[in-house]
Each structure stands twice: as C-alpha cells, then as structure tokens.
Amino acid sequence: MPVKWVLHWQPNAGTTVNSQILTEVSQCAESINGIKGGRWKATLNFYRPMLKEQVNPVEFPRDFLGISLQEQPSKYYFVIRGQRIVLEADSNIQSIMEKLQSYKSRVALNFEGFQYQIGDFQLRVGKVVPVHSESLRGIVMEMDYLPISSWEKSHQIMAEFYDIWQEALQKRSLPGHFARMEPNFGEYGLGDQYTLPHTAVQYASIMLQMIATAQSVRN
C-alpha cells in the first residue's frame, strides 16, 4: 500500500487552532493544483482500564489507543505504547470490550475532512473533533505517495513534497505549521513495507502529542 505521513497542526506559541486555519489549509491544497475528491474519516479512542479493587493494576496496560481507519473499516487497530505493541482485530472487538467492561474509552476523537489528488500524491486534510461534538481540537493531514510502499525509498521524495507544501502554506502567514513525527516503527515490530499498522502507530503518536500540548496550555 502507499506510504503515508500523518502530520498535525502545531500552533505558534500563544495561538490556538480555529476553523479559519482549516479553511486556509484546504484552499492551499487546491492552490497547488489539488483535485478535490471525497470525504475521509478515522476514529481514535483512548482507553483506560476499569480495574476492580482486588486486581493488581501492574498486570494490565495502564492505557492504550484504538483506531478505526477508512482504508479497512472491517478492522480495528490497537496501539499499546507501554509494551510497544500494535495489534489488528475485527471491528466487532469494540462491542466485545463494552460487554466485558474491562476497559473504557476516556477520549474519542474523529479525524475527518476531504482528500485531494496532486499528481502521484494524495492529501487528506481534516479537523480533529470529539465524537458527538463539533468543538475543534486540532487539524491533521495525511500525505500519501501512491507509487511506493517502501518507507525508506519514499523518504526523499516525501520530504521534498513536504517542503513544497510548507512553502505554499507560509505564503498565507498562518500562525503555525504542520509538524511531522517519525515513530520508531522497528520498536513495534514493523518493517520497511508500509502497512495500516504503520498508520495506527503514527496516529497514536499524534494523539499523545495533542494530549501533551493541551496539558501544557492548561498549565
């Protein structure tokens, strides 16, 4: 499958994300000849255990992330960061977890927006909002290079396109930029050939970064 970079909007110090920035970013995709396509969506849940008093909490992961991706709606991906594990399960695992009442979703976010085709690249630009709410919590972008599935071989051309994209955004003088993170996929047992678990790990990294940013703002 195509290599994907998942990036999130990093506001400048003293600023926050807003819908106008999202509009400007979408317009920027069209300004570099992006052809607007259909909608896309991913959903992420942050789980914590519902431990009984007699249970030793050391035996359980203290938290993990569950991710549903549009590319494979019949699957659900878990990222257990403490043990550096990424797992693929059938989507009905969510209803099983609800019945077992072993873990509860503490935070649930939708990542949703529109996709744009630019030559061999595909951009997905969208908002981050809580499930059942329209309160904007962030902006995310998926950047795909369609011809190559090797993370290593695609890196240079992806970096070049990323620079072009950043230059186009800078012309709009927006108060922030898209930050890219490179998780150590090897820690999760993932190889060079790109797969959906690679995407799940990237979303987990972004989620944790957003939580850290929100906590720093409150402090």
C-alpha positions in Angstrom: 0.0 0.0 0.0 1.1 3.6 -0.4 3.5 5.2 2.1 1.7 7.7 4.4 2.9 10.5 6.6 0.5 11.7 9.2 1.1 15.3 10.3 -0.7 17.5 12.8 -1.0 21.3 13.0 1.3 22.8 15.6 0.1 26.3 16.5 2.6 29.1 17.3 3.1 30.0 20.9 0.1 31.9 22.3 -2.2 30.8 19.4 -4.8 28.1 19.0 -6.4 26.2 16.1 -9.5 27.6 14.6 -11.8 26.8 11.6 -10.3 29.7 9.5 -6.9 27.9 9.6 -8.6 24.7 8.4 -10.2 26.6 5.6 -6.9 28.2 4.5 -5.1 24.9 4.6 -7.8 23.3 2.4 -7.6 26.2 0.0 -3.8 25.8 -0.1 -4.2 22.2 -1.3 -6.4 23.5 -4.2 -3.9 26.3 -5.0 -1.2 23.8 -5.8 -3.5 22.0 -8.3 -5.0 19.6 -5.8 -8.2 18.0 -7.2 -10.8 17.7 -4.5 -12.2 14.2 -4.0 -14.5 12.6 -1.5 -14.6 12.7 2.3 -12.4 10.6 4.6 -12.6 9.8 8.3 -10.6 8.0 11.0 -11.7 7.5 14.6 -9.5 7.1 17.6 -10.3 6.1 21.2 -8.1 6.4 24.3 -8.8 3.5 26.6 -8.1 3.1 30.3 -8.8 0.0 32.4 -11.8 -0.4 34.7 -10.0 -2.2 37.4 -11.6 -3.9 40.4 -10.1 -3.3 43.8 -8.7 -6.8 44.1 -7.0 -6.8 40.7 -3.3 -6.0 40.5 -3.0 -3.0 38.1 0.5 -4.0 37.2 -0.9 -6.9 35.2 -2.7 -4.7 32.8 -1.7 -1.9 30.3 -2.5 1.4 32.0 -3.8 2.7 28.7 -3.8 2.1 25.0 -5.3 3.5 21.8 -7.8 2.0 19.4 -8.0 3.3 15.9 -10.5 2.7 13.0 -9.2 3.6 9.6 -11.3 4.2 6.4 -9.0 2.1 4.3 -10.0 -1.1 6.2 -13.4 -0.5 8.0 -13.7 -4.2 8.9 -10.6 -3.9 11.1 -9.7 -2.2 14.4 -6.1 -1.4 15.4 -4.8 -1.3 19.0 -1.5 0.5 19.9 -0.2 -0.4 23.4 2.6 2.1 23.7 3.9 0.8 27.1 4.8 -2.6 25.6 5.4 -1.2 22.0 2.7 -3.5 20.6 0.4 -2.8 17.6 -2.5 -5.3 17.0 -5.1 -5.8 14.3 -8.5 -7.1 15.2 -12.0 -7.4 13.7 -14.1 -4.2 14.1 -16.6 -6.0 16.4 -13.9 -6.1 19.1 -15.2 -2.8 20.3 -18.7 -4.2 21.2 -17.0 -7.1 22.9 -14.9 -4.7 25.0 -18.0 -2.8 26.0 -19.7 -6.1 27.2 -16.6 -7.2 29.1 -16.3 -3.8 30.8 -12.5 -4.3 31.2 -11.5 -1.0 29.5 -13.4 2.2 29.0 -12.9 4.8 26.3 -11.9 8.0 28.1 -11.4 10.2 24.9 -12.9 9.6 21.5 -11.9 11.7 18.5 -12.9 11.9 14.9 -10.4 12.9 12.2 -12.4 13.9 9.2 -12.2 16.1 6.1 -11.6 16.0 2.3 -9.0 14.4 0.2 -7.0 16.0 -2.7 -5.1 14.4 -5.6 -1.9 16.1 -6.6 -0.1 14.0 -9.2 1.2 10.9 -7.5 0.4 12.4 -4.1 -2.8 12.3 -2.1 -3.5 14.8 0.7 -6.2 14.3 3.3 -6.9 17.4 5.3 -9.3 17.4 8.2 -10.4 18.5 11.6 -10.0 16.8 14.9 -13.2 16.9 16.9 -14.6 14.9 19.8 -17.2 12.2 18.9 -20.7 13.7 19.2 -19.3 17.3 19.2 -18.1 19.9 16.7 -15.6 21.5 19.1 -12.4 21.8 17.1 -9.4 20.2 18.9 -6.9 20.2 16.1 -6.1 19.8 12.4 -4.5 16.8 10.8 -3.2 15.9 7.4 -2.4 12.6 5.8 0.2 12.7 2.9 0.4 9.7 0.7 2.9 8.9 -2.1 1.0 6.4 -4.2 3.6 4.6 -6.3 5.9 3.4 -3.5 5.3 1.2 -0.4 8.8 1.3 1.0 9.2 3.7 3.9 12.9 4.1 3.2 12.8 4.6 -0.6 10.0 7.1 -0.4 11.6 9.3 2.2 13.4 11.7 0.0 10.6 12.4 -2.4 8.1 12.7 0.5 10.4 15.2 2.2 10.7 17.3 -1.0 6.9 17.4 -1.3 6.6 18.3 2.3 8.9 21.2 1.8 6.9 22.4 -1.2 3.7 22.2 0.9 5.2 24.1 3.8 6.4 26.9 1.4 2.9 27.2 0.0 1.4 27.4 3.5 4.0 30.0 4.6 2.7 32.4 1.9 -0.5 32.6 3.8 1.2 33.7 7.0 -0.7 31.2 9.1 0.1 31.1 12.9 1.6 27.6 12.9 2.9 24.8 10.8 2.4 21.1 10.1 4.7 19.1 12.4 5.9 15.7 11.3 6.9 12.9 13.7 8.8 9.8 12.8 7.9 7.0 15.2 10.4 4.2 15.5 8.4 1.5 13.7 11.0 -1.1 14.5 10.1 -0.9 18.2 6.6 -2.1 17.2 8.0 -4.9 15.0 7.0 -3.1 11.8 9.3 -3.4 8.7 10.1 -1.2 5.7 7.0 -2.2 3.7 4.2 0.2 4.7 1.0 -1.3 6.2 -2.0 0.0 8.1 -0.4 -0.7 11.5 2.2 1.9 10.5 -0.7 4.4 10.1 -2.1 3.4 13.5 1.3 4.0 15.2 1.5 7.4 13.6 -2.0 8.4 14.8 -1.1 7.2 18.3 2.0 9.4 18.3 -0.1 12.4 17.2 -2.8 11.7 19.8 -0.2 11.7 22.6 1.3 14.9 21.3 -2.1 16.6 21.3 -2.7 15.5 24.9 0.7 16.8 25.9 0.1 20.1 24.2 -3.4 20.5 25.8 -1.9 19.8 29.2 0.9 22.4 28.7 -1.7 25.0 27.6 -3.8 24.4 30.8 -0.7 24.6 33.0 
